[in-house]
Amino acid sequence: MRKFMVILFFISFLGQAQDNIIYKRFNSFNLNQERILKIYVPDSFEENDKNTYPVAVVLDAEFLFDVYVANSKLFAARDKAPEQIVVGIFQNQNEERYTDCDYSEDTGLPNQESSKFYGFIRDELLPYLDDNYPTSLFKTIIGNTLTANFINYFFLEETPVFNAYININPSFASGLHEKLESKSQSLITPYYYYLSGGDYNTEKRTASINDTHNLLKLSENPNFKYKYDDFSNSSKTASIGQSVASAIGFTYRQFAAISKEEFDEQIADMEPGDAIEYLERKYVEIEYLYGSNVKIRESDIYKIEPIIIDKANGDYLEEFGKMIMRLYPETALGDYYIGLYYETGYEYKKALKHYKNGYAKIGSDNPNSDGYYANIERVLEKQRAERLGYNAGEEVPEEELPEEENQG
């Protein structure tokens, strides 16, 4: 009776939208039956006509969907991940998950029945989403225990259809860990693979997860992006939310602003030209993969600023400034870097022009205006020194300034 009431509750919402969530009946040719989908679309969906959205397909939607949506909204609000379209598949109305995700004991691969569910996702659901929503290239699939094992069959494809795989406490089929290790070594484009476990699982499951982790962590293929979390100090229920949050942060780390770790490992030792190229490429990849037209963040500009100023005699300051002026023409930042380029090259007239342009954009009523005006004053002093025959940077005694410039 309780299961019947639950089904009626869900069906009463079908075709309705609530908090950006749509319930939909999907008539599957492969399964020869209707399945219930729960689809979340981001807040910007209605007014958006430029961006496309990554897609996350969530198995065991009755348990995982709301957890994933809540985390995806939080990460997007903090600018740590793009907004996502999230699609949950109901599998626990009549214990469908056991048929959907079953496998052959002999091969460890889908059997005749679960192959139908595989075909439903790959050949029906994903094309439907691409045809009816502004989806980007990037797609994630997530599962828990038995459904977490199932998502790996998509990873084993010759060209995996999903870019990221979130395995929460998976019940791996026998021998699957070896197949995964072999696949991880053969990838020619980047894929993200997340795995979690803990001693709250059964001994058999824990051993299987550990065997898989011990193989995957040895992969030297840079295209295999791998993270493992051991939540043994937690509980099986709590680990679900912990895994989802950790996995989203890991999967979308390319989207987020440059972290200290990324700077230290990837950028710190670069020459200025390479650092500028890295920054531009990062944002091109963000738009290509995730469909998000994100301008280079000012925080990332400041991250690489010391490299541009301190290396190669500041020769890349002009290129850096022009790039920023294209991105933020309304701010003084680009003018500042170009002005600094000319100032370090002793071309004070050109430096003064750009500093003044930048000051005009700030405006005298801005709290930062006095600090910025110091650039103009510094160059004026250098011009005076040059006219008096002093070397660049050499201080001019006050008594030697012309009378009109020696006024308080």
N, C-alpha and C positions, 0 to 999 in steps of 0.2 A: 504493500500500500504506500509506504514512504517513498519508494523508488518511482511509483506512478505519479505521486504528487510533485516530485522533483522535476519529472519530465514535463508535466503540465505547466509548472512555474517557468521553465526555460522557454517553452513554446509560446507562452503568452507574450514574450518579448520579441519574438521573431519578427523581423521587418521594422522594428522600432529602433530609434536611436536614443541613447541615454548616456550623458557625459561622454560624447564622441564615440560611443560603442554601438555597434550594429550587430544584431543577431540574424543569422541567415540560414535558411535551409539550402543545402547544396545537393542536388540530385546527381550522384556519381555514376558514371557509366561503368567504371572499373569495379566498383563495389556493388552495383545493382541495388542501391538503396540511397536514402537521403541521410546526410550527415549534418549535424549542427555546427556552424562556425560562429565564432565570436570575434568581431573585427574592431580594433581600435584605430582611429585616425587622429592625427595630431591637431592641436588647437588651430594651427595656421593652415589647415587643409582647405578650408572654404575660400579664403582670400588669396591663397597661393596660386600663382600662375607661372612660376619660374622654377622653383626647386622640385626635385623628385625626392622620394623617401626610401631609405633602406627598409627591407621587409624582415620581420622575425616570425617564423612559423613555430608555434608552441604546441607540443603534444601534451596530453594529460591536461587539457585546458581548464578543467574544473578546479585543479589545484595550482597550476603554474601561471595561468594567464594574468590574473590580477597582480601577482607578485612581479612578473616581468614588466607589465605596463607601468606600475608605480615606479619601478626603478628606472625605466626608460624615460619617464617624464622628469624624474629628479636629475638624471645625468644631462638631459637636454637643457633643463633650466639652469644648470651650473656650467653650461657650455663645455661639458666633458664628452658629449656624444651628440650626434644629430637626432632630430625627431625621427621616430620610426612608425611605420604601419605595422601593427601587431595582429597576427591571425592565430586564433586558438582553435584547435580541433577537439571536440568533445569525444571522449573515449571511455567514459565511465558510467554511461546510462544503463547499459546491459553488459558490462565488463568486456566491451569491444576491444580494449587494449590488448587482451590476451590473444585474440585472433589477429588483430591488426599487426602486432609486433612479434608474432611467433616466428620460430626458425627451425630449420632441420638440425637435429642432433648430430647427424653425420657430417654435414658441411659447415654448420654454424652460420649459414646464410638463409635468407627468407625462403619459406616454403610456398606452396601454391596459394594459400589464402593470404598470407602477409604480402606476397608479391602484388596482390590487387590493391592493398592499401598503399604500397610503395608507388604503384602506377597512378593512384588517385592523387597523391601529393605532387609527383613529378610532372605528370602529363595533363592533369586537370586543374588542380588548385593553383599552381604557380602561373600557368598561362592565363587563368581567369584573373588573377591579381594584376598581372602585367597589362591585361587588356582593359581593366576597369579602374585602375588606380595609377597615379604618377609614381611608379616604382623606379628605384635606381638599380644599378647592377648588384649592389651588395645585399646578400641574403644570409640570414642566420636561422639555424634550427636548434631547438632545445628540447631535451627530454630528461626524464627521471626514472631511475632503476631500469625496468624493462624497456620503456620507450627511449631511454638514453642509449641502450644498446642498439636499438633500431636505427637511430639517426646516423650511425656509422656506415650503414650500407650506402648512403649517398656519398659519403667521403671516399668510399672505395671505387666509385665510378672512374672511368678513364679521365673524364673532365668533370670534377665534382660540381654539382649544380648549386650548392651552398658554399658561401665563403667562410662561414664560421660555424663551429659545432660545439654546443654547450652540453657536456655530459655530467649530470648530477647523480652521484652514487650509482653508476651503471652496473647492470647485471650482465656482464659481458658473456657472449657465447663462447664456447670452447674454441680455442685457436684463433680467436679474433685479434688478440694482441699482436700476433705475428703478422697478420695481414695488414694491420694498421701501421706497424713499424716499417714494413716494406713500402707501403703507400707514402709514408712521410718522407722517405728518401727519394722518391721519384717526382715530387711536385716541381713544376717549372714556373709557377706563379704563386704568390703568397696566399696561404690559408691559415685561419686561426682555429686552434684546437684547445678547448678548455676541459679539464677533468677535475672532479672533486671526489673525495671519499673521507672515511674516518672509521675509527674502531667501533662505532655504533652499528655498522653493517655486520652481517653474518661473517663468520670466518672465511667461508668459501668466496663470498663477494669481495671481501677485503683483500684476499690473496690474489684474486683476478685483477682487481684495480691496481694493486702494487706491482704485479707482473707487467701490466700494460705501462704503468708509469716508468718503471725501470728500463723498459725498452725505448719508450718515446723520448725520455730525457737525454738519451745518447745521440739523438738525431743531430747531424751537423748540417742539414739542409737549411739555409737561411730562409727559404720560402715556407718552412714549417714553423709557424709561430705557436709556441706551446706554453701552457701554464697549468700547473697542478696545485691544488689546495688540499691540505689535510686538516679537516675540522674535527679531529678526534676529541678535542676539549669541548665540543659543542654537542648538539643532539641531531638526530636524523632530520627532524622537522625544522629546526633552526638552520640547519645547513643549506636548506633550499634557498631561503632568502639570502644567506651569506654568499652562496655560489652564484646566484643571479647577479648580485651587485658586483662581485669580483670579476665575473665573466664579462659584463658589459664594459667595465673599466678597462679590462685587458683587450677586448675585441676592438674598441674604438680609441685606443691610445693614439693612433695616428691622427685622429680628428682633433684631439684636445690640444691646448696650447703647449708649447715646448716646456717640458718638465726639467728639473735639475738633472735627473738621470739621463734624459735624452740629450741635453746639452753636453754633459760631461762625456758621454759615450760616443756621441755622433758628431758634435760640432766643435768642441773646445779647441781641437788641434787643427782646424781647417784654416786655410788662407782666406782672406776677405772675399775674393770672387767665388770660391767654393761655398762659403757660408751664405752668400746672397742667393746662389743657385739652389742650395738646399732649402732655404726658406720658400722660394718661389715654387719649387717642385712639390714641397709638402702641401701647399694649398691647391695646386693643380690636381694632385692625387685625391685630396679631400673632395673636390668637386666631381672628379671622374668617378670615384668609387661610391661616394655617399649621396651624390646629387645635390650637395649643399653648397650654394654660392657664398662662401665665407671669405670676407676680405682678410688679408694678413692682419692678425691681431697686433695692436700696439705693444702688448706685453712681449710678443715674439720679436718685434723690432728692437726693443730695448735689450732683449737677451743677447742678440748678436752685435749690438752696437760697439762693445769694447773691441771686438775683433776688427771691425771696420776702421775704428779710430786708431788703434794701437799698432796694427800690422801694416806692412807695405807703405809706410810713411803717409798713411791716410789717402792713398791714391784712389781708393774705391768709394770715398765719401760722396763724390758727385753722382756716381751710378746709383748708390744707395739712396741718395736724396731724390733723384728723379723717379725711382721706383715708388718711393713713398708719396711723392706728389701725385702720381697717377692714382694711387689708392685713396689718399686723403688730401685732395686739393684744397679743402677748406681749412686745414690746420697749418700751423707754422713749422711743423716737424721737418718736412722736406726742404723748405727754405733754409732751415737751420743747418742741416747737413751739407747742403751745397755751399752755403756761406762759410761753413767751417773748412770745406775743401779749398775754397779760394783763399781763405785767411791763412791756412797752413802753407799755401803756395805763394804767400806775400802779394797776392793780387787783391789789395785792400778795397779798391773801388768796386770790384765785382762782389766781394764779400759783403760790403756795406749795402749794396743794392738788395741782395737776398735777405740779409738780416732785417732791413727796413720793410721788405715785402712781408716777411713773417710777422713783424711787429704790427703791421696794419691789419693782419688777420686776427691777431690776439685782441687788439683794442686796448686803450689805456685804462679802461675800467675793469679789466680782468685782473684777478689777484696775482697772476703770474707775470703781469706785464713788466714790472720793475726788474724781475730776474732776467727776462728775455732782453730788455733794453740794455742790460749790461754787456751784451754781445756788441751792440752798436757803439757803446762808449769805449769798449776795448779796442775796436778797430779804428775809431777816430783818434785815439791816443797813438796807435801804431802809425797812422798816416802823418800825424804831427811829427813823430820821431823821425820818420823817413824824410820829411821835408827839411828837418834840421841836421840831417846827415848822420843820425845815429843808426846803428845796426838794428835789424829786426829783433824785437823783444827786449832791447836795451832800454832801461828806464831813463827818461829825460828829466834832468833837474828842473824843478819848478821855476827857478829864476831865469832859466834859458828859454822858457816858453815866450812867444810873442805876447805883447801886452793884451791883445784882444782875447788870447787863449788862456791868460793867467788871471782870470776873474772868477771870484768865488761863487 
